[in-house]
Amino acid sequence: MKISKAVAYRVYNLLRENNISQYKFEKDTLIPHNTLKTILKGRYKSMNLKTAFRLAKGFNITVAEFFDDPIFEREDIEIL
């Protein structure tokens, strides 16, 4: 599994767990629609710290909490 798919999985689950729509999340975090759409499709190849912080802040969690999920512990994660 590519890291972009793992991030998409995590964001999708957090949106669902927090009952937040994609639109509201984009509005609250100032993440552009096309960026979040690309993230959710697992096609976001250039994840950077700024985006990671915006995602985490949007869910009121730390970046460490964002990445503290079993999906990121998989041995088949591809970082390329």
Phi and psi in degrees as GROMACS dihedral restraints (atoms count N, CA, C in turn):
[ dihedral_restraints ]
;  ai    aj    ak    al  type     phi  dphi    fc
    3     4     5     6     1   -78.3    20    10
    4     5     6     7     1   151.5    20    10
    6     7     8     9     1   -60.4    20    10
    7     8     9    10     1   -33.5    20    10
    9    10    11    12     1   -63.5    20    10
   10    11    12    13     1   -34.8    20    10
   12    13    14    15     1   -70.1    20    10
   13    14    15    16     1   -37.6    20    10
   15    16    17    18     1   -64.8    20    10
   16    17    18    19     1   -42.0    20    10
   18    19    20    21     1   -64.2    20    10
   19    20    21    22     1   -42.7    20    10
   21    22    23    24     1   -59.3    20    10
   22    23    24    25     1   -44.9    20    10
   24    25    26    27     1   -59.4    20    10
   25    26    27    28     1   -45.8    20    10
   27    28    29    30     1   -64.9    20    10
   28    29    30    31     1   -45.2    20    10
   30    31    32    33     1   -63.9    20    10
   31    32    33    34     1   -45.9    20    10
   33    34    35    36     1   -58.0    20    10
   34    35    36    37     1   -46.1    20    10
   36    37    38    39     1   -65.0    20    10
   37    38    39    40     1   -39.6    20    10
   39    40    41    42     1   -67.6    20    10
   40    41    42    43     1   -37.9    20    10
   42    43    44    45     1   -60.2    20    10
   43    44    45    46     1   -45.4    20    10
   45    46    47    48     1   -67.2    20    10
   46    47    48    49     1   -46.6    20    10
   48    49    50    51     1   -60.4    20    10
   49    50    51    52     1   -36.0    20    10
   51    52    53    54     1   -94.1    20    10
   52    53    54    55     1     2.0    20    10
   54    55    56    57     1    53.4    20    10
   55    56    57    58     1    48.8    20    10
   57    58    59    60     1  -113.5    20    10
   58    59    60    61     1   132.6    20    10
   60    61    62    63     1   -77.1    20    10
   61    62    63    64     1   157.4    20    10
   63    64    65    66     1   -59.5    20    10
   64    65    66    67     1   -42.5    20    10
   66    67    68    69     1   -60.2    20    10
   67    68    69    70     1   -48.7    20    10
   69    70    71    72     1   -62.5    20    10
   70    71    72    73     1   -41.4    20    10
   72    73    74    75     1   -62.4    20    10
   73    74    75    76     1   -44.1    20    10
   75    76    77    78     1   -61.1    20    10
   76    77    78    79     1   -43.3    20    10
   78    79    80    81     1   -65.0    20    10
   79    80    81    82     1   -44.1    20    10
   81    82    83    84     1   -70.2    20    10
   82    83    84    85     1   -34.5    20    10
   84    85    86    87     1   -97.5    20    10
   85    86    87    88     1   -10.5    20    10
   87    88    89    90     1    62.8    20    10
   88    89    90    91     1    23.8    20    10
   90    91    92    93     1   -82.6    20    10
   91    92    93    94     1   124.0    20    10
   93    94    95    96     1   -58.1    20    10
   94    95    96    97     1   147.4    20    10
   96    97    98    99     1   -53.0    20    10
   97    98    99   100     1   -48.2    20    10
   99   100   101   102     1   -63.5    20    10
  100   101   102   103     1   -33.1    20    10
  102   103   104   105     1   -67.3    20    10
  103   104   105   106     1   -48.9    20    10
  105   106   107   108     1   -66.3    20    10
  106   107   108   109     1   -37.5    20    10
  108   109   110   111     1   -61.1    20    10
  109   110   111   112     1   -42.8    20    10
  111   112   113   114     1   -66.4    20    10
  112   113   114   115     1   -39.4    20    10
  114   115   116   117     1   -61.6    20    10
  115   116   117   118     1   -48.2    20    10
  117   118   119   120     1   -67.3    20    10
  118   119   120   121     1   -23.6    20    10
  120   121   122   123     1   -85.6    20    10
  121   122   123   124     1    -3.4    20    10
  123   124   125   126     1    74.2    20    10
  124   125   126   127     1    25.9    20    10
  126   127   128   129     1  -113.2    20    10
  127   128   129   130     1     8.3    20    10
  129   130   131   132     1   -83.1    20    10
  130   131   132   133     1   101.4    20    10
  132   133   134   135     1   -86.5    20    10
  133   134   135   136     1   -18.5    20    10
  135   136   137   138     1  -115.6    20    10
  136   137   138   139     1    52.3    20    10
  138   139   140   141     1   -60.1    20    10
  139   140   141   142     1   125.8    20    10
  141   142   143   144     1  -122.9    20    10
  142   143   144   145     1   172.6    20    10
  144   145   146   147     1   -63.2    20    10
  145   146   147   148     1   -36.0    20    10
  147   148   149   150     1   -61.4    20    10
  148   149   150   151     1   -45.0    20    10
  150   151   152   153     1   -67.2    20    10
  151   152   153   154     1   -41.7    20    10
  153   154   155   156     1   -60.1    20    10
  154   155   156   157     1   -42.3    20    10
  156   157   158   159     1   -66.4    20    10
  157   158   159   160     1   -40.5    20    10
  159   160   161   162     1   -64.0    20    10
  160   161   162   163     1   -42.0    20    10
  162   163   164   165     1   -61.0    20    10
  163   164   165   166     1   -50.9    20    10
  165   166   167   168     1   -61.2    20    10
  166   167   168   169     1   -46.8    20    10
  168   169   170   171     1   -60.7    20    10
  169   170   171   172     1   -36.8    20    10
  171   172   173   174     1   -62.1    20    10
  172   173   174   175     1   -27.7    20    10
  174   175   176   177     1   -99.6    20    10
  175   176   177   178     1     6.8    20    10
  177   178   179   180     1    57.1    20    10
  178   179   180   181     1    42.4    20    10
  180   181   182   183     1  -131.8    20    10
  181   182   183   184     1   168.1    20    10
  183   184   185   186     1   -84.4    20    10
  184   185   186   187     1   165.0    20    10
  186   187   188   189     1   -61.5    20    10
  187   188   189   190     1   -38.2    20    10
  189   190   191   192     1   -61.1    20    10
  190   191   192   193     1   -41.2    20    10
  192   193   194   195     1   -66.9    20    10
  193   194   195   196     1   -35.6    20    10
  195   196   197   198     1   -60.2    20    10
  196   197   198   199     1   -45.0    20    10
  198   199   200   201     1   -86.6    20    10
  199   200   201   202     1    -2.6    20    10
  201   202   203   204     1   -86.3    20    10
  202   203   204   205     1    73.1    20    10
  204   205   206   207     1  -145.3    20    10
  205   206   207   208     1   143.0    20    10
  207   208   209   210     1   -56.5    20    10
  208   209   210   211     1   -24.6    20    10
  210   211   212   213     1   -60.1    20    10
  211   212   213   214     1   -31.4    20    10
  213   214   215   216     1   -86.4    20    10
  214   215   216   217     1    -3.4    20    10
  216   217   218   219     1   -97.0    20    10
  217   218   219   220     1    -3.0    20    10
  219   220   221   222     1   -61.1    20    10
  220   221   222   223     1   141.6    20    10
  222   223   224   225     1   -76.6    20    10
  223   224   225   226     1   -17.8    20    10
  225   226   227   228     1   -95.3    20    10
  226   227   228   229     1    16.6    20    10
  228   229   230   231     1   -70.0    20    10
  229   230   231   232     1   126.0    20    10
  231   232   233   234     1   -99.9    20    10
  232   233   234   235     1   126.6    20    10
  234   235   236   237     1   -98.1    20    10
  235   236   237   238     1    -5.3    20    10
